[in-house]
Each structure stands twice: as C-alpha cells, then as structure tokens.
Amino acid sequence: MFEDAQALVLPSLFVFATCILLEWIISKSKGISLYEGKDVLCNLGIFVVARISQPLFVGYTFYCLKFLESVRPWELPNTLATTVVAVVLTDLSYYWEHRFSHTTRFLWLFHEVHHSSRSFNLTTSFRLHWFGRLVAPLIFAPLILLGFSANQVVLFLFANLIYQFFLHTKLVGKLGWLEGIVNTPSAHRVHHARNKIYLDRNFGGILMLWDRLFGTYQAEMEEPEFGVLGKFRSNNPFTVQFHKVPGYSALAGRMQQVVRFCKGS
C-alpha cells in the first residue's frame, strides 16, 4: 500500500492543478477576489520544496512505522472489517495530531505556517511547514502497535490529506445535513479563521464526529477572517517557514543588505 500512496502522487497533482485553475476562473467570473499574486507564489514555492523533499519524509514516516511492525506482539488480519477500523482510527489519530498542533507550543511552531495566510483558496492547502511531518510516527505509532499495517496507515493518511485539499475554498457554501458529520469547506473555513468564536475549532480530517465528541466543533456563523493572531504577515516562503527561529530575522536582514550591495555594485 505504500507503493499505492506513491502512485497517487502524479494523478493528484493533475487534479490539484485543474481544480486551482477552475477556482481561479470561477472566482474571476463572479468578481470574487480569492487569489492574491504574491500569496499564491509563496504557497506554490513552499509546495515545490515540500514536493522535492516529500519522498524523504514519507519514507521516514513509513520506515519508522515499519520498525514498530517488527517489534509489535501481534498483527491483525487484512480484512474489510480491519480496513474500515484502520480508516476510522487513522482519522481519529489525525484529529489528535491536529489538535495537539494547535494547543502545544512546540508543535504550533510548525503548524502556524499553514494558518499564516490572510487569503483562503485551494493553494492555501500547500502552505505547510517543511519539517511538520517529523512528529507523525509518534502520533500514529499506537495504530501499528494495535496490529494495523504501516502500509494501511500511510495510505489512509495520504488519502486523508488529499481529501482536505478540496476543503480550502470559499466558493462552496454549507452542505446541509453533512455539516457536523464530515469535514466540509464551511467547517474548514471556521478552522482557519481567527475570529474569537472560531479559534481552535474543527480539527477533524474527514469526520467532524470527533469534534462533536470532544467538544471542539463550531458551525460557520459569521464571516471568517483568515490568518494568525498578531501582526505577522509575509509572502516570503523562507520567512513564513523560519521567522520564529532565533536569529532568522537578523540573518535575513544581512542577506538583504548583501543583495542590495550586489545590485548597487
């Protein structure tokens, strides 16, 4: 199944590009300002670096989980029932990883990148920290120790993240009875908003049932304002990634001085 996850990469990239183009065309035809040039370029720049390094981090996660497979006391049979349970538990594990990423200061240093844009469109889904997946084996290790395969967990996590790409849009309104059951664009707009009533809400990947169960669900009520709390705003991919690293601002300032000097010479 690890190979299955890798096989999904190229088709998913084609689908992503097509959907982004369609969202841009539709928003332009309706006179809705969704795409801001520098913001989109920042998101795409982050995505290119992430895509280049993705095999490394996916492989790291996979082989960490494969190691746990080799030391666990038992293995569950690969049946339809265990597959369904694996899908549900992977989504539950994602919920807690996502929630910890908001409520734990160290993990927020990574996850803040995803929330740093003041815009909200399909390219926002690409705005992820390059090292954010380093903690994934810790979160999903219990599934392996319970007897599920690393192949299943990696494939289902990958599918979970692909599903969430389609949630980063303002063009889709509320979806009726699905709201509060599965993750929807409306529910995810709430998650990305910095309005007081929306902070730290809707952590689910595919299912919103976890948010209902653990008291973190919030329906979309008022117009969302996107971005993180505070004044930080940048469309430089490296600044977005590393602005919280001690010494980065000073280093970036020196680099700008060097660039200005070179241009003037």
Summary of the structure (lengths in Angstrom):
residues: 265
radius of gyration: 19.6
end to end distance: 55.5
largest distance: 68.7
contacts: 760
relative contact order: 0.14
helix: 66%
strand: 2%
